[in-house]
Amino acid sequence: MKNIDQILNAQLNEIKEQGTYKDERIIETAQEAQISVKGKTVLNFCANNYLGLANNSEIKKAAVDAIQEWGFGLGSVRFICGTQTIHKQLEDSVSKFLGKDDTILYSSCFDANGGFFETILSDKDAVFSDELNHASIIDGVRLCKAQKHRYKNCDMNDLEKKLNQSSARIKLIVTDGVFSMDGTIAPVDEIVKLAKKYDALVMVDDCHATGFIGENGKGSGEFYNVLDKVDIISSTFGKALGGASGGFVSASKNIIDTLRQKSRPYLFSNSLAPTLVVACLKALEIINSNKNLLKQLQQNTLFFREQIKEIGYEIKGDSHPIVPIMIYDAKKAVALSEMLLEKNIYVIPFSFPVVPKDQARIRVQLSSIHSREQLVYAVDTFKDCGKALNII
Ligand SMILES: *Cc1c(COP(=O)(O)O)cnc(C)c1O
């Protein structure tokens, strides 16, 4: 028998040599605009806490009250004895929010995507997936028997060519609504046009859009005014909608019914905890009733994107709170992030293989809870450090 420690050590060393070994930073406070890391207070620009709901007091109160009323856990999958009134309420709220017939909850969006494709598609069908789609879509697609086509990132000519050549029974186009390394919004308007032309279905994974992209935060479909033409939306409660955990798929009645009958991560995994369910209901209520959070996020995004360009950095992406600041050289990106951390700005550099070679960047993520002062300080610090390192 081979020695597993030897094998794994060799693999781990290889990861370390490649410089891609991930050390987890320990945060000593709740998720906020300001957090404590190693006893040091830093400005946090790397959470998916877009609307600042991760430590929102109304949501926390809802969660505490929910424990009292509905208990801590259910100890069951949904179809045995794990469905409470609140689970149906949350599914209804999400359906109403997105204008779909029905919604099915999962423990995560990873599970939602993982359990979708093999349930809905067979070997008579075909899936057309953007090459930069999230790992959970890639894994979900792998599990299904449909013919698989990978089109170039947001390349509508490539997608059309592949749709045109297919004679599959069901054709399903699937894309991330927002590509999180680039801060770009997928061309969902063009995708739905191609879908109509080739009689295909459209699925959008809107994890980096639900709650804050589009006029009312309904995501990339709303951003392009084509929400009703997106057939299937998968998304998460783990980002803008409170940031705890949980995911869902919203679609037509028959699609959701079929998922409830056959989707394996739904059937064979525990029901979402009552606290999460009630807190997510509250998050949706806040988003529906208070447009200020969304406005503040948009203003912060606009301000930071403009200022960071003005001091000489190149950035990528659309008007999204993910702001990739292009450094290109991986070592420089690391040096910049380290210097920024010394000055209490917490950002993460990304380099190959997470992004293409020589496309290293620092990804800043904005939140509605960043104050103008904090943003100004960040821009000034980016300026000082960028100059010190000869980047700008
Ligand atoms: C974050 C993310 C997921 C995973 O969501 P979880 O609920 O954390 O599992 C899936 N797809 C995309 C595009 C994401 O950004």
PDBQT file of the ligand as one rigid body, heavy atoms in Angstrom, charges set to zero:
ROOT
HETATM    1  C1  LIG A 401     -20.463  32.146  -5.102  1.00  0.00    +0.000 C 
HETATM    2  C2  LIG A 401     -20.940  31.488  -6.332  1.00  0.00    +0.000 A 
HETATM    3  C3  LIG A 401     -21.533  30.214  -6.303  1.00  0.00    +0.000 A 
HETATM    4  C4  LIG A 401     -21.599  29.403  -5.050  1.00  0.00    +0.000 C 
HETATM    5  O1  LIG A 401     -22.578  29.888  -4.188  1.00  0.00    +0.000 OA
HETATM    6  P1  LIG A 401     -22.692  29.229  -2.728  1.00  0.00    +0.000 P 
HETATM    7  O2  LIG A 401     -24.079  29.524  -2.305  1.00  0.00    +0.000 OA
HETATM    8  O3  LIG A 401     -21.645  29.882  -1.898  1.00  0.00    +0.000 OA
HETATM    9  O4  LIG A 401     -22.449  27.777  -2.901  1.00  0.00    +0.000 OA
HETATM   10  C5  LIG A 401     -22.033  29.698  -7.480  1.00  0.00    +0.000 A 
HETATM   11  N1  LIG A 401     -21.954  30.381  -8.642  1.00  0.00    +0.000 NA
HETATM   12  C6  LIG A 401     -21.378  31.601  -8.715  1.00  0.00    +0.000 A 
HETATM   13  C7  LIG A 401     -21.313  32.315 -10.016  1.00  0.00    +0.000 C 
HETATM   14  C8  LIG A 401     -20.844  32.184  -7.564  1.00  0.00    +0.000 A 
HETATM   15  O5  LIG A 401     -20.262  33.374  -7.638  1.00  0.00    +0.000 OA
ENDROOT
TORSDOF 0
